[in-house]
């Protein structure tokens, strides 16, 4: 895998655990939602949950191509 933003996000989120927006900003990019958009177009699915106020967590669910 090359070290582009989508691959960085997949490496981080491939554990299936919840990851905070703060963690994604630090590990991927402050534009992590744009990276998620790219991955969604490739078939990856993400779940989002609200913690409190405007704080959210995200996790990778699956890839329609069964790569994950």
N, C-alpha and C positions, 0 to 999 in steps of 0.2 A: 504494500500500500504506500502510495506517495503521501507526503505530509501536508495535504491540503486541508482546509477547514472541515469539509464533510467527513473525511477520514479521521481527523482528530476527534470529531464529535462521536463517530461510530465507535472508536476505540474506548472513549470515556463511557459511553452509555450502553455498551454491549453487555454490561453486567446485569441489566434489567432492573437496576435499583433506581430510586428517585434521586434526581440531581437538582439542586437549587439553581435559580437564575444566576445568583452570584457566582456559584461554582462554574457554570457554563460561560459566564463572562470572563472569568479568570483563565479557564482552561481552553476555551475555543476562541471566542471573540465577543466584543460588545454587541455585535450583530448576529448573535447565535440564532435568532429567530429566522433570519434570512438563510442561514445554513440549514435549519430545519426545513424550510420551504424547499430548498434544493433536494434534500433527501426525501421529502414527501413525494416530489415529482418522480423520484426513482422507485417509489413503492414502500418506503419505510413509513411506519406509523408511530406517532408519539401520543402519550397521554399527558394531560396537564391537570394539576390540582392546586387549589388555592390553600395556602397555609393561613395567612391572616392579612387583612388589608390588601395591599397590592403585591404581596409576596407569593410566588408560585414555585412549584417543583415540576419537573418533567421526567418522563422515562420513555425509553424505546420499547415499543411493543413487539413489532415483527416487521418482516420484509415480505412483500407479496411474492418475491422470487425465492423465498425461503433461504436467504443468504445468512440470516441471523439465527 
